[in-house]
Each structure stands twice: as structure tokens, then as C-alpha cells.
């Protein structure tokens, strides 16, 4: 079982600190990555595609599995 949970979200829902998959690599979103442009929200200077893959980690704890 993999501990990665991948979810497709809209770029407009991105927040600083999220982990995303960009060009096949895991990247943490920071202030310099997000820009609001004429074509909508841009990540790393690219406003297309409109969706991006958010990655969360499933961490086993005493209370069950928690997504972080």
C-alpha cells in the first residue's frame, strides 16, 4: 500500500504549503509560485491546465490513518 494520496484540484484552490505534483516531481507551493493573472490563477508562470494534482501523505497514528 502506498502512503501517497493524489487528488485533482483546481488551481484556484491552491494554498501556500500544499504539496503538488508538477512535471512529474513533488513540489511545495510557495508565495513565488502563485500568481493571479488575466487568464486566472497561474502556478509557476503557467495558467494552463486549470487543474493540478495535490499530493497528501497517509500517516498511520494511534487513532488511525491521518492525511497530511
C-alpha positions in Angstrom: 0.0 0.0 0.0 1.3 3.4 -1.0 1.3 6.2 1.5 0.6 8.9 -1.2 -3.0 10.0 -1.9 -3.3 12.0 -5.1 -6.3 14.3 -5.7 -7.1 16.5 -8.7 -8.0 20.1 -7.6 -8.4 23.4 -9.4 -5.5 25.8 -9.3 -7.7 28.5 -7.7 -7.9 26.2 -4.6 -4.1 26.0 -4.1 -2.7 27.3 -0.9 0.8 28.0 0.3 2.4 24.9 1.9 0.4 22.4 -0.2 2.4 19.6 -1.9 1.6 19.1 -5.6 2.9 17.1 -8.5 4.2 19.4 -11.2 6.0 18.0 -14.3 6.4 14.6 -12.6 8.0 16.0 -9.5 6.7 16.7 -6.0 6.8 20.5 -5.3 5.7 22.5 -2.3 3.6 25.6 -3.2 5.2 28.8 -2.0 4.4 32.5 -2.4 6.5 32.9 -5.5 4.7 30.1 -7.4 1.2 31.5 -7.2 0.2 34.5 -9.4 -3.3 35.9 -10.2 -3.2 36.7 -14.0 -5.6 37.8 -16.6 -6.3 34.1 -17.5 -6.9 33.1 -13.9 -4.6 31.6 -11.3 -1.1 30.7 -12.5 1.3 28.2 -11.0 5.0 28.5 -11.9 4.0 31.1 -14.6 1.7 28.7 -16.4 -2.1 29.3 -16.3 -3.0 26.1 -18.2 -4.1 23.4 -17.4 -6.7 24.7 -14.9 -6.3 21.6 -12.6 -3.3 20.2 -10.8 -2.6 17.1 -8.8 -2.4 17.6 -5.0 -0.5 15.0 -3.0 -1.2 14.1 0.6 0.6 11.6 2.7 -1.3 8.9 4.7 0.4 8.7 8.1 -0.6 5.9 10.4 -1.2 7.1 14.0 -2.7 5.6 17.2 -6.1 7.0 16.2 -6.0 5.5 12.6 -4.7 6.9 9.3 -4.4 10.7 9.0 -3.8 12.6 5.8 -1.2 15.3 5.9 
